[in-house]
């Protein structure tokens, strides 16, 4: 039931964002890569969301100045990465997408990645337009609300995508869920 709802949400968002879609003929209809959104990486490179194709991706929406949930999500993702068998580590990417793109510039993301010791070979940090953040959040069923002080209340979730950008599953970004997440990634 949950996967069915996710597929409907993705389809709805895809319909709303059709004007900016860059559709690759070999993308499944329920792939978030169908969004075709453009992002900027921590290295100030332009990245179309579809360029993440080819690896499973563990994705989370965070913001770098968060003092509450986001550090836990990132630590959980780091634990997942560390706990994956070596042969699986090269088949899985880790993506952090900023919920505060106005303040999370590429320079800020790069500094955050360095502080958190996120290996750029495995980790991609993205910032983009408010519209693209909202569209992606909707496609992933991530809820968030900004406040006047540039803080964000948001879902505490990690989303695991398959190699074609389809949602495999979502898990709470809690360190106690890291081993379960690893097992679910390996089994899919």
N, C-alpha and C positions, 0 to 999 in steps of 0.2 A: 504494500500500500504506500509506504513512504517513498519508494523508488518511483512509483506511478505519479505521485504528487510532484516529485522533483522533475520528472520528465515533462509534466504539464507546465510547471513554472518556467522551465528552460524554453519550451516551445512558445510560451506567451512572451517572454522577454525577447526571444529571437524575432517574433513578429513585430514587436514594438521597435526594435533596433534594426530593422531590415535596411534602412537607408544607409547604414554604415557597415553592413556586413560584407566581408570578403569571404566568399564561400569557396572552399576547396572541394572539388568533386568527390573526393574520397573521404570526406568527413561524415560521420553518422549524424542523423538529424537531431539527436539529443546531446550532441557534443557542445560544451561551452565554447569550444574553439569556433563555432559558427558565429559567435558574436562579432568576430573580426575586429575587436577593439585594439587600439594602439596605446602602448604604454611606454614609459621611459624607465630604464634599468638604473641600478645604483652606479653603473659605469657611464651613464648619460647616453646610452644607446637606445634607439627606437626598437620596440619589439611588438610585433603583432601577436596577439594571444595564441594564435594557431601555431606559432613557432615553438611552443612548448610540446608539440606533438612528438611522439616517439618514445617517451618515458612515462612511467607512472609519475604522478605529481602529488605531493602532499601540500595543500594550499591552505593558507589562513589569511584572513583580513585582520590587520592590526594597525596600531599607530605607534611611532617610536617613542613618544614622550609619555606613554601610558605607564602608570606605576602599579597597576593592579593585575588585570587578567592577561594582558599581552606578554609580559615576561614569562608567565607560566606556560602560555601557548608555545612560545619560542623554545623554552627549555624542554617541553614535551617533544616538540619536533626534533630537537637536537638529540634527545634520548632515543627517539625512533630511528634516526639516522645511524647513531652509534650502535644500536642493537640489531640492525639489519645484518644478515650474513654478507660477507665481503662480495660475493657474486651478485647479490641483490642491490648493494649500495650504488653500483654504477647504473642500475636500471631505474633508479628512483631519484627524482628531483624534488627540491623543496622551494616553495614560492611563498613570499610574504608580500601582500598587497596593502598599500597604505589606505586607511580610512580618512586620513587628513592630508590629502595631496597638496594643499596650499602650504603646509608647513613641512611636510616630508619631501623635501627636494631630493634629487639624486645625491647631492653631497651629504645630506643628513642621513639618507639610507646607507650610503657607503660607510660613514662613520659608525652608524649603528651596527652594521655587519662586522666591522672591524672590532668593535667593543665586545660583541657577542661571539666572536671567533667563528663566524659563518664562512665556510670555505666557498669562494666564488665559483668553483667548479661544480658544486652541487646546489648552491643557493642562488636564487634570483629574487631580488627585491624590486618591486614595481611601484611606480606612482603614475597617476593618469588624471584624466578629467573627472570631475564630480559625476558626470553622466555615466561614464564608463564604470566607475566604482559602483554606482547605484545599480546599473544593469547587471554587472557581474554578481553583486550581492544578491540581487533578486534571483538570478539563475541558480545560485548555490543555496538559496533559502537562508541567507544570513541576514539577520535583522540588526539594524543599528540606528542610533539617533544621536546627533551631535547636540552639544549644549553651547551656550554663549562663551564659555571659557575654553573652547577648543578641546574639550574632553568628549569622549564618545562612549555611550553605553552600547554594547554590542554582544552578539552571540559568541560564546566561547567554544568555537568549533574548528576542527581541522577537517578538510574535505580531501578525500583521496580520489584522484581521477585515474582512469585507465590511460593507456598510451594514446587513445584517440580523443581524450577530453571528456569522456562520459563519467558521471559520478558513480564510483564503486560503492562508497559508503562515507558516512560522516561519524566523527568521534569527538567527544568532549576533549578540549585541550587541557587535560589534567595529567600530571606525571604518572599517576596511578593507572592511566589508560595506555601508556606507551607500549608495554609488552603485548597487550591485546591488539593494539594497532599494528604492530610488527607482524604478528601471526596472521592477521587478516590481509595485510599486504602480500605476504608470502603465498597465502592460499589462493590468491586471485590471479 
